[in-house]
């Protein structure tokens, strides 16, 4: 896909200014750039020849190898029996801190008042 390069006459480099003037006067044609071909070429150039060898693979593995041993995750099971008692959930919710308690204006008294007023959907 060849695209035409639009020349900005306010470029600061001398070469760019000279090219812009020549294109404006019709002395030179605006350069065509094939971005797709340039991209493919850049991908080829970004891989060093050693990267395709076994030695390069070993060097890459050594470079990204973890520096410290990471412990294995342990499976923890927590079972909470269903009681159906709302006060159990109230005490559990008050024990859990979210880290943003100051962000809202809901407190335990407001929750108790809401429970006293009734259940949703009634």
Buried (B, 14 or more C-beta within 10 A) or exposed (E): EEEEEEBEEEEEEEEBBEBBEBBEEEEEEBEEEEEEEEEEEEEEEEEEEEEEEEEBEEEEEEEEEEEEEEEEEEEEEEEEEEEEEEEEEBEEEEEEEEEEEEEEEEEEEEEEEEEEEEEEEE
